[in-house]
Amino acid sequence: MSRPQYPPAPRQDIVDDLHGHRIPDPYRWLEDPASPETKSWLAAQDELLRSVLEGLPGRDRLRGRIAELLRAGGVGPPIWRGGRRFFTRRTADQEHAVLYTVDPDGAERVLIDPMEINPDGTTTLDSWQPDLEGRLLAYMISHGGDEESLLYVLDVATGERIEGPIDRTRHSPIAWLPARDGEPPAFYYVRRLPPGAVPEDETQYHRRVYLHRVGADPETEDVLVFGEGMDKTNYYSVAVSRDGRWLTVSASQGTAPRNDLWIADLAESAPQAPALKPVQVGVDAETWLYVRNGRCYVSTDRDAPRGRLCVTDPQTPEYESWRELIGEDPEAVLTDYAILDGPELDRPLLLAGWTRHAISEITVHDLETGERLGQVPVPGLGSIGGLVTRPEGGHEVWFSYTDNTHPVSIRRYDALTGQTSLWASAPGTVDVPEVETRQITYTSYDGTQVRMLVIAAPGDHGPRPTILYGYGGFNISLTPAYSASVLAWAEAGGVYAIANLRGGSEEGEEWHRAGMRDRKQNVFDDFHAAAEKLIADGWTTREKLGVSGGSNGGLLVGAAITQRPDLYAAAVCSAPLLDMVRYERFGLGQTWNDEYGSAEIPEELEWLLAYSPYHHVREGVAYPATLFTVFDGDTRVDPLHARKMCAAMQHATASDAPVLLRNETEVGHAGRAVSRTVNLAADTLSFLAAHTGLRLDGA
């Protein structure tokens, strides 16, 4: 293989002096996507990418197989409101999930179909929330992947849009108040301040909580309820109890693993001026409240890094009044809970959702005492999402289930019988290949025990082309899930490994904190140790090992190939953070400095410089074959990171293995049409196959 002819990329003599460090930044010109120089460079990178990808054997065959496996479609859990049921479903031929309602007479109707809004597939349904009576629906959509979210309200009975758009509502919760005679419907929501009210480089921040009455002008009539004078990076959550009496507001600074929390009794203060009483302020813990039938349930990791559930009176919600209902488990992490208090039950029950070393389970408890009574049957060793009950109470709970070979389905647990049954399956029929999943425990460099899922075709076939995937950040857990990419890779003869690195939530908040800030190197060490374990156990060899990750996982891949270029043959680095000195200046970077640290603080700059991938590219090093994938609509992680890193590696590498950039337009960091998912997966997997030795041509 000959070295590719890379597009010219001039190196500028730019050096920043930060806290005594002289930090070169030769490709700063690539930070500007609108400059003629950047556009020309991107066009040349596109041409180079096409010339390489079009020659990869088996790419079209792989694309077809991934598309087949995605024809399973998907289905979401039911949400019950006022005799109506709301749910999402994507059939085999649909590009996006569609939101449906089932009326009290059993008639099913489409409410929101993104493809009807925009047939080119670039519109996504970001979130939705029906009111408490099931008569109105607030929903948010965005275009071109920007996730900026425009909020609308529609009449559920007619399907008519009656309000919107309200802009600047990215990641906004919707908390409806109960309908009141003679008053317009109303809800609390979160909105950013308008651009003219904040500095130009801070338009992604400065959120506030507002009360909106349907029909009012959001620019002049919405009432500011909370957030004035608070930190500009705060995220807010807001909720109203079903009886409409209790309002809770949470504030967290960026993605920090802690929140402040307030509660207000709306029977004693007006909705537009709630008398919010502090529950937890300035405490290093995450705590959430749920008020039902006059009791306040408190889920928290305060004094319990794996989580616990307490109960108190909403009139006295302070920490000193909490009574523990379900204590911390020594191994499992509390992830969810649901209350079953229907009159047909002998006694009210509490269901608790857990992940034990990344595998989900549900336990049954007495609601009054917390005594464990049993366990909910689940289909296998997989992932459970969202314990959903009827808001008025009952004896049923619905939850989603998936594992490495089963698409998402909805299961129903009946507390009267103690049985679980299939409620709704994925609508498509697919031929899923036979694979085996094993959970392996290995030892990281400091002696920490880490777990990893390894998925492959049955049998011992010796060292095989392998993809090692990881994330390791933001308290996010990697649990078993149906993946067309994983199955297609394993079916072709490869191994797919998913490492549960520190920084995630697989083992609770202490596990998260062991991989953030000054401990971030632990994440990379866990990843390197996973690679060495796969090689030592005979799953693969260095020449057959590829790595993959996106977003914070893209940072992981960038650190992996700059710290241990000898260990990996190929890498796919998607939507990555890579310039950790300047990351706070772009996208949502300022909300992440609690996770990583800030270059504005001398000690924290030292942490960042110790691993920042862009600053650890060295000339003359033989780097692995690397494909960067970025998305022009990405407003979370700016594509500039990958542009600069790609140019640096193309200049520096002593290897003939290609370093390529895949730049996709009209799509962002998260939601995308199925056809775009198929194309991206085919490109990345065929690239990894070509450089790890996996045959995709059927030979």
C-alpha positions as CSV (number, residue, x, y, z in Angstrom):
1,M,0.0,0.0,0.0
2,S,1.5,3.4,-1.0
3,R,1.2,6.5,1.1
4,P,-1.8,8.6,0.0
5,Q,-1.3,12.0,-1.5
6,Y,-2.8,14.2,1.2
7,P,-4.2,17.7,0.5
8,P,-1.8,20.5,1.3
9,A,-2.4,22.0,4.7
10,P,-0.1,24.9,5.6
11,R,1.3,25.0,9.1
12,Q,1.0,28.3,10.8
13,D,3.5,29.6,13.4
14,I,0.9,30.2,16.1
15,V,1.9,29.6,19.7
16,D,-0.2,30.3,22.7
17,D,1.4,31.1,26.1
18,L,-0.8,29.8,28.8
19,H,0.2,29.6,32.4
20,G,3.9,29.3,31.4
21,H,3.3,26.7,28.7
22,R,4.1,27.5,25.0
23,I,1.4,25.6,23.1
24,P,1.7,25.4,19.3
25,D,-1.5,25.4,17.2
26,P,-0.3,25.1,13.5
27,Y,-3.8,24.3,12.1
28,R,-5.8,27.0,13.8
29,W,-6.9,28.2,10.4
30,L,-9.0,25.1,10.1
31,E,-11.2,26.3,12.9
32,D,-13.1,28.6,10.5
33,P,-15.5,26.4,8.4
34,A,-16.4,29.4,6.2
35,S,-13.0,30.4,5.0
36,P,-12.1,29.6,1.4
37,E,-9.0,27.8,2.6
38,T,-11.0,25.4,4.8
39,K,-13.6,24.8,2.1
40,S,-10.9,24.0,-0.4
41,W,-9.2,21.7,2.0
42,L,-12.5,19.9,2.8
43,A,-13.3,19.4,-0.8
44,A,-9.9,17.8,-1.4
45,Q,-10.4,15.6,1.6
46,D,-13.8,14.5,0.3
47,E,-12.2,13.6,-3.0
48,L,-9.5,11.6,-1.3
49,L,-12.0,9.8,0.9
50,R,-14.1,8.8,-2.1
51,S,-11.1,7.5,-3.9
52,V,-10.3,5.2,-1.0
53,L,-13.7,4.1,0.1
54,E,-14.9,3.2,-3.4
55,G,-12.1,0.7,-3.7
56,L,-12.9,-1.1,-0.4
57,P,-14.0,-4.7,-1.1
58,G,-17.4,-5.8,0.1
59,R,-18.5,-2.3,1.0
60,D,-21.8,-2.5,-1.0
61,R,-22.5,-6.0,0.4
62,L,-22.0,-4.8,3.9
63,R,-24.2,-1.8,3.3
64,G,-27.0,-4.1,2.2
65,R,-26.6,-6.4,5.2
66,I,-26.7,-3.5,7.7
67,A,-29.8,-2.2,6.0
68,E,-31.5,-5.6,6.3
69,L,-30.7,-5.8,10.0
70,L,-32.1,-2.3,10.6
71,R,-35.4,-3.3,9.0
72,A,-36.3,-4.6,12.4
73,G,-37.6,-1.1,13.0
74,G,-38.3,0.1,16.5
75,V,-41.1,0.7,19.1
76,G,-41.3,2.9,22.2
77,P,-43.1,2.3,25.5
78,P,-46.7,3.5,25.9
79,I,-47.4,6.8,27.6
80,W,-51.0,7.0,29.0
81,R,-52.8,10.3,29.4
82,G,-56.6,10.8,29.8
83,G,-57.6,7.6,28.2
84,R,-55.2,8.0,25.2
85,R,-52.0,6.1,24.6
86,F,-49.0,7.7,23.0
87,F,-46.0,5.8,21.6
88,T,-43.4,5.9,18.8
89,R,-42.8,3.3,16.2
90,R,-40.5,2.9,13.2
91,T,-41.5,0.3,10.6
92,A,-39.0,-1.5,8.3
93,D,-39.3,1.1,5.5
94,Q,-39.4,4.3,7.6
95,E,-36.5,6.7,7.9
96,H,-37.5,8.0,11.3
97,A,-39.7,6.9,14.2
98,V,-43.3,8.3,14.0
99,L,-45.3,9.4,17.0
100,Y,-48.8,7.8,17.2
101,T,-51.8,8.1,19.5
102,V,-54.4,5.5,20.2
103,D,-57.8,7.1,21.0
104,P,-60.2,5.8,23.7
105,D,-62.2,4.1,20.9
106,G,-59.0,2.1,19.9
107,A,-58.3,4.1,16.7
108,E,-54.6,4.6,16.0
109,R,-53.5,7.9,14.4
110,V,-50.3,9.5,13.3
111,L,-49.5,12.7,15.2
112,I,-45.9,13.5,14.2
113,D,-44.1,12.1,11.2
114,P,-40.8,13.8,10.6
115,M,-40.8,12.7,6.9
116,E,-44.1,14.4,6.3
117,I,-42.6,17.6,7.8
118,N,-39.5,17.3,5.6
119,P,-39.3,14.5,3.0
120,D,-35.5,14.9,2.7
121,G,-35.1,13.2,6.1
122,T,-33.2,16.0,7.8
123,T,-35.9,16.9,10.4
124,T,-35.9,15.0,13.7
125,L,-38.4,14.7,16.5
126,D,-36.4,15.7,19.5
127,S,-38.9,15.2,22.3
128,W,-42.6,15.3,23.1
129,Q,-44.9,15.5,26.1
130,P,-48.8,15.3,26.2
131,D,-50.6,17.3,28.8
132,L,-52.1,15.5,31.8
133,E,-55.5,15.1,30.1
134,G,-54.2,13.8,26.8
135,R,-55.8,16.7,24.9
136,L,-52.7,18.7,23.9
137,L,-49.2,17.7,22.9
138,A,-46.0,19.8,23.2
139,Y,-43.3,18.6,20.9
140,M,-39.9,19.8,19.7
141,I,-38.3,19.3,16.3
142,S,-34.9,20.4,14.8
143,H,-33.5,20.5,11.3
144,G,-30.2,19.6,9.8
145,G,-28.9,18.0,13.0
146,D,-28.6,21.3,14.9
147,E,-30.6,20.1,17.9
148,E,-31.8,23.6,18.5
149,S,-35.4,22.5,18.9
150,L,-38.4,24.5,17.9
151,L,-41.4,23.9,20.3
152,Y,-44.9,23.5,19.0
153,V,-48.3,22.6,20.5
154,L,-51.0,20.6,18.7
155,D,-54.5,19.6,19.4
156,V,-54.4,15.8,19.8
157,A,-58.1,15.3,18.7
158,T,-57.7,17.1,15.4
159,G,-54.0,16.8,14.9
160,E,-54.0,20.6,14.2
161,R,-50.9,22.6,15.2
162,I,-52.2,25.4,17.4
163,E,-49.0,27.1,18.5
164,G,-45.4,27.6,17.6
165,P,-42.6,27.7,16.9
166,I,-41.0,28.8,20.1
167,D,-37.3,28.8,19.5
168,R,-34.2,28.4,21.7
169,T,-35.8,25.4,23.6
170,R,-32.9,22.9,23.2
171,H,-33.1,20.1,25.8
172,S,-36.1,21.7,27.4
173,P,-38.4,19.7,29.7
174,I,-42.1,20.3,29.5
175,A,-44.1,20.3,32.7
176,W,-47.9,20.7,32.1
177,L,-50.2,22.1,34.8
178,P,-53.6,20.4,35.2
179,A,-56.4,21.9,33.1
180,R,-58.4,24.4,35.1
181,D,-61.8,25.7,34.0
182,G,-61.7,29.2,32.6
183,E,-57.9,29.2,32.3
184,P,-55.8,28.6,29.2
185,P,-53.6,25.4,29.3
186,A,-50.1,26.1,30.7
187,F,-46.7,24.5,31.1
188,Y,-43.3,25.2,32.5
189,Y,-40.4,25.0,30.1
190,V,-36.8,26.1,29.7
191,R,-35.5,28.5,27.1
192,R,-32.3,30.3,26.3
193,L,-32.1,34.1,26.3
194,P,-32.1,35.7,22.9
195,P,-28.8,36.4,21.1
196,G,-29.0,40.1,21.6
197,A,-29.3,39.7,25.4
198,V,-26.1,37.7,25.8
199,P,-22.5,38.0,24.4
200,E,-22.1,36.6,20.9
201,D,-19.9,33.7,22.0
202,E,-22.4,32.6,24.8
203,T,-25.6,32.2,22.8
204,Q,-25.6,28.4,23.6
205,Y,-26.0,29.2,27.3
206,H,-28.0,31.4,29.7
207,R,-31.2,29.3,30.2
208,R,-34.2,30.3,32.2
209,V,-37.4,28.5,33.4
210,Y,-40.6,30.1,32.2
211,L,-44.3,29.6,32.6
212,H,-46.1,29.6,29.2
213,R,-49.9,29.8,28.7
214,V,-51.1,28.4,25.4
215,G,-52.0,31.3,23.2
216,A,-49.7,33.8,24.8
217,D,-46.8,35.5,23.1
218,P,-43.7,33.8,24.3
219,E,-41.6,36.8,23.7
220,T,-43.6,39.3,25.8
221,E,-46.1,37.3,28.0
222,D,-44.2,34.3,29.3
223,V,-43.4,34.6,32.9
224,L,-39.8,34.1,34.2
225,V,-40.0,31.7,37.0
226,F,-36.4,30.7,37.8
227,G,-32.8,31.1,36.7
228,E,-32.1,34.8,36.9
229,G,-28.6,35.5,38.2
230,M,-27.5,31.9,38.2
231,D,-24.6,30.3,36.4
232,K,-24.7,30.8,32.6
233,T,-24.0,27.1,31.9
234,N,-26.8,25.8,34.1
235,Y,-29.2,23.1,32.8
236,Y,-32.6,23.1,34.4
237,S,-35.2,20.4,35.0
238,V,-38.8,21.1,36.0
239,A,-41.6,18.8,36.9
240,V,-45.2,19.1,38.3
241,S,-46.9,16.4,40.3
242,R,-50.0,14.8,38.7
243,D,-52.3,16.5,41.1
244,G,-50.7,19.8,40.1
245,R,-49.8,20.8,43.6
246,W,-46.1,20.3,43.7
247,L,-43.5,22.0,41.4
248,T,-39.8,20.8,41.5
249,V,-37.0,22.6,39.9
250,S,-33.4,21.3,39.5
251,A,-30.3,23.2,38.4
252,S,-27.0,21.6,37.5
253,Q,-23.9,23.5,36.3
254,G,-23.2,22.0,32.9
255,T,-22.8,18.3,33.1
256,A,-21.5,18.3,36.7
257,P,-22.6,15.2,38.6
258,R,-24.5,17.2,41.2
259,N,-27.6,19.4,41.3
260,D,-29.3,22.0,43.4
261,L,-33.0,21.3,44.0
262,W,-36.1,23.2,45.1
263,I,-39.8,22.4,45.6
264,A,-42.9,24.7,45.8
265,D,-46.4,24.1,47.0
266,L,-48.6,25.5,44.3
267,A,-51.6,25.4,46.7
268,E,-49.9,28.1,48.6
269,S,-48.3,30.2,45.9
270,A,-49.3,31.1,42.3
271,P,-47.9,29.1,39.4
272,Q,-46.4,32.2,38.0
273,A,-44.6,33.1,41.3
274,P,-43.9,29.8,43.0
275,A,-42.4,30.0,46.5
276,L,-39.5,27.6,45.9
277,K,-38.0,26.1,49.0
278,P,-34.5,24.6,48.8
279,V,-34.1,20.9,49.2
280,Q,-30.5,20.6,48.4
281,V,-28.1,23.4,47.5
282,G,-24.4,23.3,47.2
283,V,-24.2,19.5,48.0
284,D,-21.9,17.3,45.9
285,A,-24.6,14.8,44.9
286,E,-27.4,14.2,42.4
287,T,-30.9,14.1,43.9
288,W,-34.4,14.0,42.3
289,L,-37.9,14.3,43.7
290,Y,-41.2,12.7,42.7
291,V,-44.4,13.6,44.6
292,R,-47.3,11.1,44.5
293,N,-50.3,10.9,46.8
294,G,-48.8,13.2,49.3
295,R,-45.5,11.4,49.6
296,C,-42.2,12.7,48.3
297,Y,-39.9,10.0,46.9
298,V,-36.2,10.9,46.8
299,S,-33.7,9.1,44.5
300,T,-30.2,10.2,45.3
301,D,-26.5,9.2,45.3
302,R,-26.0,11.3,48.4
303,D,-24.1,9.1,50.8
304,A,-24.7,6.2,48.3
305,P,-22.6,6.4,45.1
306,R,-24.6,3.5,43.6
307,G,-27.9,5.2,44.5
308,R,-30.7,4.7,47.0
309,L,-34.4,5.6,47.4
310,C,-35.8,7.6,50.3
311,V,-39.2,8.9,51.2
312,T,-40.3,12.1,53.0
313,D,-43.1,14.6,53.4
314,P,-43.0,17.2,50.7
315,Q,-43.7,19.8,53.3
316,T,-40.4,18.9,55.0
317,P,-38.2,17.7,52.1
318,E,-34.8,18.5,53.8
319,Y,-32.2,15.9,54.1
320,E,-32.7,15.4,57.8
321,S,-36.3,14.1,57.2
322,W,-35.4,11.5,54.6
323,R,-36.3,7.9,55.5
324,E,-34.4,5.3,53.5
325,L,-36.8,3.0,51.6
326,I,-34.3,1.1,49.4
327,G,-30.7,1.2,50.5
328,E,-27.5,1.1,48.3
329,D,-26.7,-2.2,46.8
330,P,-23.0,-3.2,47.1
331,E,-22.8,-4.1,43.4
332,A,-25.8,-2.9,41.4
333,V,-26.6,0.7,40.5
334,L,-30.2,2.0,41.0
335,T,-31.4,3.4,37.7
336,D,-35.2,3.8,37.9
337,Y,-38.3,3.0,40.0
338,A,-42.0,2.9,39.6
339,I,-45.0,2.8,42.0
340,L,-47.9,0.3,41.6
341,D,-50.8,1.4,43.9
342,G,-53.9,0.2,42.2
343,P,-56.9,-0.8,44.4
344,E,-56.8,-4.3,43.1
345,L,-53.5,-5.0,44.7
346,D,-53.2,-6.5,48.2
347,R,-50.7,-3.8,49.0
348,P,-48.9,-1.0,47.1
349,L,-45.7,-2.1,45.5
350,L,-42.5,-0.4,44.4
351,L,-40.4,-1.6,41.5
352,A,-36.7,-0.8,41.3
353,G,-34.6,-0.9,38.2
354,W,-30.9,-1.7,38.5
355,T,-27.9,-2.4,36.4
356,R,-25.5,-5.0,37.9
357,H,-22.2,-4.8,36.0
358,A,-24.1,-3.2,33.1
359,I,-26.8,-5.9,33.0
360,S,-30.4,-4.8,33.9
361,E,-32.7,-6.3,36.5
362,I,-35.9,-5.2,38.3
363,T,-36.8,-6.0,41.9
364,V,-40.2,-5.8,43.7
365,H,-40.6,-4.2,47.1
366,D,-43.2,-3.3,49.6
367,L,-44.0,0.4,49.1
368,E,-44.3,1.2,52.8
369,T,-41.3,-0.6,54.1
370,G,-39.0,-1.2,51.1
371,E,-38.9,-4.9,52.0
372,R,-37.8,-6.9,48.9
373,L,-40.5,-9.3,47.8
374,G,-39.2,-10.7,44.6
375,Q,-37.9,-10.0,41.1
376,V,-39.6,-9.2,37.8
377,P,-38.9,-11.8,35.1
378,V,-37.0,-10.4,32.2
379,P,-36.2,-12.0,28.9
380,G,-32.4,-12.3,29.3
381,L,-29.1,-10.6,30.0
382,G,-29.9,-7.3,28.5
383,S,-30.9,-3.6,29.0
384,I,-34.2,-2.3,30.4
385,G,-35.4,1.2,29.8
386,G,-38.1,3.3,31.4
387,L,-40.4,1.8,33.9
388,V,-43.8,3.2,32.8
389,T,-47.1,3.1,34.7
390,R,-50.5,4.6,34.2
391,P,-50.5,8.0,35.9
392,E,-53.7,7.2,37.8
393,G,-52.2,4.0,39.3
394,G,-52.7,0.4,38.6
395,H,-51.1,-3.0,38.7
396,E,-49.1,-2.9,35.4
397,V,-45.7,-1.6,34.4
398,W,-44.2,-1.4,30.9
399,F,-40.6,-1.3,30.0
400,S,-38.3,-1.6,27.0
401,Y,-35.9,-4.5,26.6
402,T,-33.0,-5.2,24.2
403,D,-29.8,-7.2,24.1
404,N,-27.2,-7.9,21.5
405,T,-29.4,-10.1,19.4
406,H,-32.9,-8.8,20.0
407,P,-34.3,-5.5,18.8
408,V,-36.1,-3.3,21.3
409,S,-39.4,-4.7,22.4
410,I,-41.9,-3.5,25.0
411,R,-42.7,-5.8,27.9
412,R,-45.6,-5.7,30.3
413,Y,-45.3,-6.8,34.0
414,D,-48.6,-7.6,35.8
415,A,-48.2,-7.4,39.5
416,L,-51.4,-9.5,40.0
417,T,-49.9,-12.5,38.4
418,G,-46.2,-11.8,38.8
419,Q,-45.6,-12.5,35.1
420,T,-44.0,-10.6,32.3
421,S,-45.3,-10.7,28.7
422,L,-44.5,-9.3,25.3
423,W,-46.5,-6.1,24.8
424,A,-45.1,-4.9,21.5
425,S,-42.3,-6.2,19.4
426,A,-40.2,-4.4,16.8
427,P,-42.5,-4.3,13.7
428,G,-39.9,-5.7,11.2
429,T,-38.8,-9.2,10.7
430,V,-35.1,-9.8,10.3
431,D,-32.7,-12.8,10.1
432,V,-30.4,-12.2,13.0
433,P,-27.1,-14.1,12.8
434,E,-26.1,-16.4,15.6
435,V,-23.6,-14.8,18.0
436,E,-22.4,-15.4,21.5
437,T,-21.9,-12.7,24.1
438,R,-19.4,-13.1,26.9
439,Q,-18.7,-10.8,29.8
440,I,-15.0,-10.7,30.6
441,T,-13.3,-9.2,33.6
442,Y,-9.8,-7.9,33.2
443,T,-7.3,-6.0,35.3
444,S,-6.3,-2.4,34.4
445,Y,-2.8,-1.0,35.1
446,D,-3.6,0.1,38.6
447,G,-5.2,-3.2,39.6
448,T,-8.8,-2.0,39.0
449,Q,-11.2,-4.8,37.8
450,V,-12.9,-3.7,34.5
451,R,-15.6,-5.6,32.6
452,M,-16.0,-6.0,28.8
453,L,-18.6,-7.6,26.6
454,V,-17.2,-9.6,23.7
455,I,-19.6,-10.5,20.8
456,A,-18.6,-13.0,18.1
457,A,-19.9,-16.0,16.1
458,P,-19.9,-19.2,18.2
459,G,-16.8,-21.3,18.4
460,D,-13.1,-20.8,18.8
461,H,-11.8,-19.5,15.5
462,G,-8.4,-18.2,16.7
463,P,-7.4,-14.5,16.4
464,R,-9.9,-12.5,14.4
465,P,-10.3,-9.0,13.2
466,T,-11.7,-7.1,16.2
467,I,-13.2,-3.8,17.0
468,L,-12.8,-2.5,20.5
469,Y,-15.4,0.2,21.4
470,G,-15.6,2.4,24.4
471,Y,-16.9,5.7,25.8
472,G,-15.8,6.3,29.4
473,G,-17.4,9.5,30.5
474,F,-20.3,11.7,31.6
475,N,-21.7,8.9,33.8
476,I,-23.0,7.1,30.7
477,S,-23.3,3.3,30.9
478,L,-22.7,1.0,27.9
479,T,-25.2,-1.8,28.3
480,P,-26.2,-4.6,25.9
481,A,-28.2,-3.4,22.9
482,Y,-29.2,-4.5,19.4
483,S,-26.8,-3.1,16.8
484,A,-26.9,-3.8,13.1
485,S,-23.2,-2.8,12.9
486,V,-22.1,-5.2,15.6
487,L,-24.1,-8.1,14.2
488,A,-22.9,-7.5,10.6
489,W,-19.3,-7.4,11.8
490,A,-19.6,-10.6,13.9
491,E,-21.5,-12.4,11.1
492,A,-18.6,-11.6,8.7
493,G,-16.2,-13.3,11.1
494,G,-15.1,-10.5,13.3
495,V,-15.1,-9.9,17.1
496,Y,-16.8,-6.8,18.6
497,A,-15.7,-5.8,22.2
498,I,-17.4,-3.2,24.3
499,A,-15.4,-2.1,27.4
500,N,-17.1,-0.6,30.5
501,L,-14.4,1.9,31.2
502,R,-14.1,4.2,34.2
503,G,-15.9,7.5,33.6
504,G,-19.1,5.7,32.9
505,S,-21.9,4.7,35.3
506,E,-21.6,1.0,35.1
507,E,-20.4,0.8,38.7
508,G,-22.0,4.0,40.1
509,E,-20.8,7.6,40.7
510,E,-17.4,6.6,42.2
511,W,-16.7,4.7,38.9
512,H,-17.6,7.9,37.0
513,R,-15.4,10.1,39.1
514,A,-12.5,7.7,38.8
515,G,-12.4,8.6,35.1
516,M,-13.0,12.4,35.1
517,R,-10.9,15.6,35.6
518,D,-7.4,14.7,36.9
519,R,-8.2,11.0,36.7
520,K,-9.1,11.0,33.0
521,Q,-6.0,8.9,32.2
522,N,-7.6,6.0,34.0
523,V,-10.1,5.8,31.1
524,F,-7.4,5.5,28.5
525,D,-5.4,3.0,30.6
526,D,-8.6,0.8,31.0
527,F,-8.9,0.9,27.2
528,H,-5.3,-0.1,26.5
529,A,-5.6,-2.8,29.1
530,A,-8.8,-4.1,27.3
531,A,-6.9,-4.3,24.0
532,E,-4.0,-6.2,25.7
533,K,-6.5,-8.6,27.3
534,L,-8.1,-9.3,23.9
535,I,-4.7,-10.1,22.4
536,A,-3.5,-12.1,25.4
537,D,-6.6,-14.2,25.4
538,G,-6.2,-15.0,21.7
539,W,-9.2,-13.1,20.4
540,T,-7.1,-10.9,18.1
541,T,-3.6,-9.6,17.4
542,R,-2.3,-6.1,17.2
543,E,-2.4,-6.3,13.3
544,K,-6.1,-7.3,13.5
545,L,-7.3,-4.8,16.2
546,G,-9.3,-1.7,15.4
547,V,-10.8,0.9,17.8
548,S,-13.9,3.0,17.6
549,G,-15.7,5.6,19.5
550,G,-17.7,8.8,19.2
551,S,-18.0,12.2,21.0
552,N,-16.2,11.6,24.3
553,G,-15.5,8.2,22.9
554,G,-13.8,10.0,20.0
555,L,-11.5,11.7,22.5
556,L,-10.8,8.2,23.8
557,V,-9.8,7.0,20.4
558,G,-7.7,10.0,19.8
559,A,-5.9,9.4,23.1
560,A,-5.5,5.7,22.3
561,I,-3.8,6.2,18.9
562,T,-1.5,9.0,20.2
563,Q,-0.5,7.2,23.4
564,R,-0.2,3.6,22.0
565,P,0.0,3.8,18.2
566,D,1.8,0.4,18.3
567,L,-1.2,-1.3,19.8
568,Y,-3.8,-0.6,17.2
569,A,-4.0,-1.3,13.5
570,A,-7.0,1.0,12.7
571,A,-9.3,3.6,14.2
572,V,-12.6,5.3,13.6
573,C,-12.8,8.5,15.5
574,S,-16.3,10.0,15.3
575,A,-17.5,13.6,16.3
576,P,-14.5,13.8,18.6
577,L,-13.1,16.2,21.1
578,L,-9.4,16.4,20.3
579,D,-8.0,19.9,21.1
580,M,-8.5,19.9,24.8
581,V,-6.8,23.3,25.3
582,R,-9.5,25.2,23.2
583,Y,-12.5,22.8,23.5
584,E,-14.4,25.3,25.8
585,R,-14.5,27.9,23.1
586,F,-16.7,25.9,20.8
587,G,-20.0,24.1,20.7
588,L,-21.2,23.2,24.2
589,G,-17.7,23.0,25.5
590,Q,-18.2,25.3,28.5
591,T,-20.8,22.9,29.9
592,W,-18.2,20.1,30.1
593,N,-15.4,21.7,32.1
594,D,-16.5,19.9,35.3
595,E,-15.9,16.6,33.5
596,Y,-12.5,17.5,32.0
597,G,-11.2,20.6,33.6
598,S,-10.6,24.1,32.3
599,A,-7.6,25.5,30.5
600,E,-8.3,28.8,32.3
601,I,-7.0,27.2,35.5
602,P,-3.3,26.4,35.6
603,E,-3.5,23.0,37.4
604,E,-6.4,21.9,35.2
605,L,-4.5,22.9,32.0
606,E,-1.8,20.5,33.2
607,W,-4.4,17.7,33.2
608,L,-5.6,18.5,29.7
609,L,-2.1,18.9,28.2
610,A,-1.2,15.5,29.6
611,Y,-3.5,13.7,27.1
612,S,-4.9,16.3,24.6
613,P,-4.6,14.2,21.4
614,Y,-4.0,17.1,19.0
615,H,-1.1,18.2,21.1
616,H,0.4,14.7,21.2
617,V,0.7,14.1,17.5
618,R,4.5,13.5,16.9
619,E,6.3,13.6,13.5
620,G,7.8,10.4,12.4
621,V,5.4,8.1,14.3
622,A,3.7,5.3,12.4
623,Y,0.1,6.0,13.2
624,P,-2.8,3.5,12.6
625,A,-5.1,3.8,9.7
626,T,-7.5,6.4,10.9
627,L,-10.9,7.6,9.7
628,F,-12.4,10.8,11.3
629,T,-16.1,11.2,10.8
630,V,-17.7,14.6,11.5
631,F,-21.1,16.2,10.9
632,D,-21.6,19.8,9.7
633,G,-24.8,20.3,11.7
634,D,-23.1,19.2,15.0
635,T,-23.7,21.9,17.6
636,R,-22.3,19.9,20.5
637,V,-18.8,19.0,19.4
638,D,-17.5,21.3,16.7
639,P,-16.0,19.4,13.6
640,L,-13.0,21.6,13.9
641,H,-11.4,19.1,16.3
642,A,-11.3,16.4,13.7
643,R,-10.2,18.8,10.9
644,K,-7.2,20.0,12.9
645,M,-6.3,16.5,14.1
646,C,-6.6,15.0,10.6
647,A,-4.3,17.7,9.2
648,A,-1.7,17.1,12.0
649,M,-1.7,13.3,11.5
650,Q,-1.5,13.5,7.8
651,H,1.6,15.7,8.1
652,A,3.2,13.7,10.9
653,T,2.6,10.0,10.3
654,A,5.4,7.8,9.1
655,S,3.0,5.1,8.0
656,D,1.5,4.4,4.6
657,A,-1.8,3.6,6.4
658,P,-4.3,6.3,5.4
659,V,-5.6,9.1,7.6
660,L,-8.9,10.3,6.2
661,L,-11.8,12.7,7.0
662,R,-15.5,11.9,6.3
663,N,-17.4,15.2,6.5
664,E,-21.2,14.8,6.3
665,T,-23.6,17.7,5.7
666,E,-27.2,18.2,7.0
667,V,-26.8,16.0,10.0
668,G,-25.7,16.5,13.6
669,H,-24.4,14.8,16.7
670,A,-27.3,12.5,17.4
671,G,-30.5,11.7,15.5
672,R,-30.4,10.9,11.8
673,A,-32.3,9.2,9.1
674,V,-31.9,5.4,8.8
675,S,-30.4,5.6,5.3
676,R,-27.7,7.9,6.6
677,T,-27.0,5.5,9.5
678,V,-26.6,2.7,7.0
679,N,-24.1,4.7,4.8
680,L,-22.1,5.8,7.8
681,A,-21.9,2.3,9.2
682,A,-20.9,0.8,5.9
683,D,-18.1,3.3,5.4
684,T,-16.7,3.0,8.9
685,L,-16.9,-0.8,9.1
686,S,-15.5,-1.4,5.6
687,F,-12.6,0.9,6.5
688,L,-11.9,-1.0,9.7
689,A,-12.3,-4.3,7.8
690,A,-9.7,-3.3,5.2
691,H,-7.1,-2.5,7.8
692,T,-7.7,-5.4,10.2
693,G,-8.0,-8.1,7.6
694,L,-11.7,-8.9,7.7
695,R,-13.1,-10.3,4.4
696,L,-16.4,-8.7,3.5
697,D,-16.7,-10.0,-0.1
698,G,-18.1,-13.3,0.9
699,A,-15.0,-15.3,-0.1
